[in-house]
Amino acid sequence: MKKPLQITSLNLSNQKLNKWPQEIFLCRNLRKLNLSKNQLDYIPKEISSLTKLRVLDLSDNNLSQIHTSVFLVPKLRVLNISNNRIKSLPKQFQTASINELILSNNLLTSIDYSLIRSVTRLVLCNNRIERFCPDIELPNLFHLWLTGNPCCKNGLISFHNKLSNLKKVYPFIEEVKDLTLIKKTLMNKNKIFISYSHDDVAWLEKVQIHLKTIANTVGDIDVWDDTRIKTGDKWKEEIDNALQRAGIAILLVSPSFLASDFIANDELPPILKKAEKEGTHIFPIFVRKISGAVFQRSKLKDFQFLNGPEKPLNGCSESEIDDYMSKLVDEIIEKMCL
């Protein structure tokens, strides 16, 4: 068992916690803390003792405010506080080191723009924001999510030149005044194609669950696999269309995957072609062990896998699988935001 000072990542998600375990604050080298899907309604002042913490996930709790001690954590960069009851940001936020703030599915009606000057990635989906019209420069803001707010329906969005470095905004807004640097259409990085063998459907379902966490927090994600084909659909045409739209492809690699003629002849070639020509991001995962000699002769040998061939998912513990899935989700979110 690891000693507290040896722990750098701690996942206490979905543990029905209504109090913070005090043992957390003994983990002084903690860099990533996940307390999502619990029943926490407060943030203790002791959080400031975690001086090396970089990622804090408090999504899906009962928080109505953000305790100012969070902003005293010197290395905190990512704060996910989606699916709570937050109505506003405290003034102390402007002193925080946070550059990625996920606040979707809360009760925000407006934003104090002076508090978010250092934020580079801001997720505000499904709040109650009536108007998003910054009156100050926000040069650090690169990515912005506003989907599901009243301001998207009533047109009260105006960036002018206040967001000079904005690269992506969701939903895409045509012809926002003076905002010429937003592209005419969004890249399809939010569309994900999963290629797998039906022998590995259990691994497909596990990946689907973790991708759903993106849908419920960040939003703007469209995951496609062949379970979406309905009776009467032209299945080959459906797969081709999904492949053409996808900006991200997840490959669940196993002996059955490599043995599939359909995958080898109809799915893998267009995926690899899109990766080469259009920059489609490929996330291959070893779900079952395959021959090293076969792998070295496959078209996938030059791609960076989520895990090593010596550590397929079916040989991992549940906690190791969760770590790999968390890594997959983190990397996909990063690619979506490029």
C-alpha positions in Angstrom: 0.0 0.0 0.0 1.3 3.4 -0.9 2.2 5.9 1.8 0.4 9.3 1.6 3.4 11.1 0.3 3.7 8.6 -2.5 0.2 9.3 -3.8 0.1 11.7 -6.8 -3.4 10.8 -8.2 -6.5 9.9 -6.1 -9.9 8.8 -7.5 -12.7 8.9 -5.0 -15.5 9.3 -7.5 -18.9 7.9 -6.8 -18.3 6.9 -3.2 -21.4 8.6 -1.6 -19.2 10.9 0.3 -20.9 13.8 2.2 -17.7 14.8 4.0 -14.1 15.2 2.8 -11.9 12.3 4.1 -9.2 14.0 6.1 -6.6 11.5 4.8 -6.7 13.4 1.5 -4.8 16.3 3.1 -1.9 14.0 4.1 -1.2 13.4 0.4 1.0 16.5 0.1 2.3 15.4 -3.4 -1.2 15.0 -4.8 -1.4 16.3 -8.3 -4.8 15.0 -9.4 -7.9 14.6 -7.2 -11.2 13.3 -8.4 -14.2 13.7 -6.0 -16.9 13.7 -8.6 -20.3 12.1 -8.2 -20.5 12.4 -4.5 -22.7 14.4 -2.1 -20.3 17.1 -1.0 -21.8 20.5 -0.3 -18.7 22.3 0.9 -15.0 22.7 0.1 -12.8 22.7 3.3 -10.1 25.3 3.9 -7.6 22.5 4.2 -7.6 22.2 0.4 -5.0 25.0 0.3 -2.5 22.6 1.9 -2.3 20.6 -1.4 0.3 22.8 -2.8 1.1 20.5 -5.8 -2.4 19.9 -6.9 -3.0 20.6 -10.5 -6.3 19.0 -11.4 -9.4 19.1 -9.1 -12.7 17.4 -10.2 -15.7 18.2 -8.0 -18.4 17.7 -10.7 -21.7 16.1 -9.8 -21.9 17.2 -6.2 -24.1 19.6 -4.2 -21.9 22.6 -4.1 -23.6 26.0 -4.1 -20.4 28.1 -3.8 -16.6 27.8 -4.4 -14.6 28.2 -1.2 -11.9 30.8 -1.6 -9.3 28.4 -0.3 -9.4 26.7 -3.7 -7.8 29.8 -5.1 -4.8 29.6 -2.7 -3.7 26.3 -4.3 -0.6 27.6 -6.1 -0.4 25.0 -8.9 -4.1 24.4 -9.6 -4.7 24.6 -13.3 -7.9 22.6 -14.0 -11.1 23.0 -11.9 -14.1 21.0 -12.9 -17.1 22.0 -10.9 -19.9 21.1 -13.4 -23.2 19.7 -12.4 -23.5 21.6 -9.1 -25.5 24.6 -7.9 -23.0 27.4 -8.4 -24.6 30.9 -9.0 -21.5 33.0 -9.3 -17.7 33.2 -9.1 -16.2 34.7 -6.0 -14.0 37.8 -6.4 -11.0 35.9 -5.2 -11.0 33.9 -8.5 -9.1 36.6 -10.2 -6.0 35.7 -8.1 -6.2 32.0 -9.0 -3.8 30.1 -11.2 -6.6 28.2 -12.9 -6.6 28.3 -16.7 -9.2 25.6 -17.4 -12.6 26.2 -15.8 -15.5 23.8 -16.4 -18.7 25.2 -15.0 -21.4 23.5 -17.2 -24.8 22.6 -15.7 -24.9 25.2 -12.9 -27.1 28.2 -12.1 -24.9 31.1 -13.5 -26.9 34.0 -15.0 -23.9 36.2 -15.8 -20.2 36.3 -15.8 -17.9 38.9 -14.2 -15.3 39.1 -17.0 -12.7 40.7 -14.8 -12.4 37.4 -12.9 -11.5 35.2 -15.9 -8.6 37.1 -17.4 -6.2 34.2 -17.0 -8.6 31.5 -18.2 -7.7 29.9 -21.5 -10.5 27.3 -21.7 -14.0 28.1 -20.3 -16.9 25.7 -20.3 -20.3 27.4 -19.5 -22.7 25.0 -21.2 -26.3 24.7 -19.8 -26.3 27.6 -17.4 -28.8 30.6 -17.4 -26.5 33.2 -19.0 -28.7 35.7 -20.7 -25.9 37.8 -22.3 -22.2 37.1 -23.1 -20.7 40.4 -24.2 -17.2 41.0 -22.7 -16.5 44.6 -22.0 -12.8 44.1 -21.3 -9.9 42.4 -23.1 -9.6 38.6 -22.6 -6.5 37.8 -24.6 -5.9 34.5 -22.8 -9.2 32.9 -23.7 -8.7 30.4 -26.6 -11.7 28.1 -26.2 -15.2 28.9 -25.1 -18.3 26.7 -24.7 -21.7 28.5 -24.4 -24.1 25.7 -25.7 -27.4 25.5 -23.9 -27.5 29.1 -22.5 -30.3 31.6 -23.3 -27.8 33.9 -24.9 -27.3 31.4 -27.7 -31.1 31.5 -28.5 -31.7 35.2 -28.1 -28.6 36.3 -30.0 -27.1 38.4 -27.1 -23.5 37.4 -27.8 -21.0 39.9 -29.0 -17.2 39.5 -28.8 -16.1 42.5 -30.8 -12.3 42.6 -30.4 -12.3 41.7 -26.8 -11.4 38.0 -27.5 -8.5 38.6 -29.8 -7.0 35.1 -29.5 -10.2 33.0 -29.5 -9.8 29.9 -31.6 -13.0 27.9 -31.0 -16.4 28.8 -29.7 -19.3 26.3 -29.3 -21.9 26.5 -30.6 -20.3 28.0 -33.7 -21.8 31.4 -34.4 -21.8 32.8 -37.9 -20.8 36.4 -38.5 -20.2 37.6 -34.9 -19.4 41.2 -35.3 -15.6 41.9 -35.7 -14.8 38.3 -34.9 -13.1 37.3 -38.2 -10.7 34.8 -36.8 -13.3 32.1 -36.1 -13.4 29.6 -39.0 -16.5 29.2 -41.2 -17.1 25.7 -39.9 -15.9 23.8 -36.9 -13.5 21.0 -37.3 -15.1 17.7 -36.7 -12.9 16.9 -33.6 -16.1 16.4 -31.6 -17.2 13.5 -33.8 -15.7 10.2 -32.7 -15.7 6.9 -34.6 -15.1 3.7 -32.7 -13.8 0.7 -34.6 -14.0 -2.6 -32.8 -14.7 -6.3 -33.2 -18.0 -7.6 -32.0 -16.0 -10.1 -29.9 -14.9 -7.0 -27.8 -18.3 -5.4 -27.3 -17.7 -5.4 -23.5 -14.8 -3.0 -24.1 -16.9 -0.9 -26.4 -19.4 -0.4 -23.6 -16.7 0.6 -21.1 -15.3 3.2 -23.5 -18.9 4.5 -24.2 -19.4 5.1 -20.5 -16.3 7.2 -20.2 -17.0 9.2 -23.3 -20.5 9.9 -21.9 -18.7 11.8 -19.1 -17.5 14.3 -21.8 -21.0 14.6 -23.2 -22.4 15.4 -19.7 -19.8 17.9 -18.7 -18.1 19.5 -21.8 -20.9 18.7 -24.3 -20.6 19.0 -28.0 -19.5 15.4 -28.6 -20.9 12.9 -31.1 -19.8 9.3 -30.6 -20.5 6.8 -33.4 -20.2 3.0 -33.5 -22.1 0.4 -35.4 -24.7 0.0 -32.6 -26.3 3.2 -33.9 -27.2 1.4 -37.2 -31.0 0.8 -37.2 -32.9 -2.0 -38.9 -33.4 -1.0 -42.5 -30.4 1.3 -42.7 -27.8 0.8 -45.4 -25.2 -0.2 -42.9 -22.2 0.2 -45.2 -23.3 3.7 -46.2 -23.9 4.6 -42.6 -20.3 3.5 -41.6 -18.8 5.4 -44.6 -20.6 8.6 -43.7 -19.6 8.3 -40.0 -16.0 7.7 -41.0 -16.0 10.8 -43.3 -17.3 13.0 -40.5 -15.1 11.8 -37.7 -12.2 13.9 -36.5 -11.2 11.3 -33.8 -11.1 7.5 -34.2 -10.8 5.0 -31.3 -9.5 1.6 -32.3 -10.1 -1.3 -29.9 -7.3 -3.6 -31.0 -7.4 -7.3 -30.3 -6.8 -10.6 -32.3 -10.4 -10.4 -33.4 -9.9 -6.8 -34.6 -6.9 -7.7 -36.7 -8.6 -10.8 -38.0 -11.7 -8.9 -39.2 -11.7 -8.6 -43.0 -14.2 -5.8 -42.8 -12.1 -3.7 -40.5 -8.9 -4.5 -42.5 -10.5 -3.6 -45.9 -13.3 -1.1 -45.2 -12.7 0.7 -41.9 -9.0 0.9 -41.2 -7.8 2.2 -44.7 -10.1 5.3 -44.7 -9.2 6.0 -41.0 -5.5 5.9 -41.7 -6.0 8.0 -44.9 -7.9 10.7 -42.9 -5.1 10.7 -40.3 -2.5 11.3 -43.0 -4.4 13.8 -45.1 -6.8 15.6 -42.8 -5.2 15.2 -39.3 -7.8 12.8 -37.8 -6.6 11.9 -34.4 -6.3 8.1 -33.8 -6.5 6.6 -30.3 -5.6 2.9 -30.5 -6.0 0.7 -27.4 -4.9 -2.8 -26.8 -7.9 -4.5 -25.3 -6.6 -8.1 -25.6 -3.1 -9.4 -26.2 -1.9 -9.8 -29.7 1.2 -11.4 -31.2 4.2 -9.1 -31.2 5.3 -10.3 -34.6 1.8 -9.7 -36.0 1.7 -6.2 -34.5 5.1 -5.2 -35.9 3.8 -6.1 -39.4 0.5 -4.3 -38.9 -0.3 -0.8 -40.2 -0.7 0.4 -36.6 2.8 -0.3 -35.4 3.8 3.4 -35.8 1.0 4.8 -33.8 1.2 5.7 -30.1 -1.2 3.4 -28.2 -2.9 4.3 -24.9 -1.3 1.3 -23.3 1.5 -1.1 -24.2 1.1 -4.4 -26.0 2.4 -6.1 -22.8 -0.4 -4.5 -20.8 -3.8 -5.1 -22.6 -6.9 -3.9 -20.8 -8.1 -7.5 -20.1 -4.9 -8.0 -18.1 -5.3 -4.8 -16.0 -7.0 -4.3 -12.6 -10.1 -2.2 -12.4 -8.2 0.8 -11.1 -5.6 0.5 -13.9 -8.5 0.4 -16.4 -10.0 3.5 -14.9 -6.6 5.2 -15.1 -6.3 4.4 -18.8 -9.9 5.5 -19.5 -9.3 8.8 -17.6 -6.2 9.3 -19.7 -8.2 8.6 -22.9 -10.9 11.2 -21.9 -8.2 13.8 -21.0 -6.4 13.4 -24.3 -9.6 13.5 -26.3 -10.8 16.7 -24.6 -7.4 18.2 -25.4 -7.6 17.2 -29.1 -11.2 18.6 -29.3 -9.9 21.9 -28.1 -6.9 22.3 -30.4 
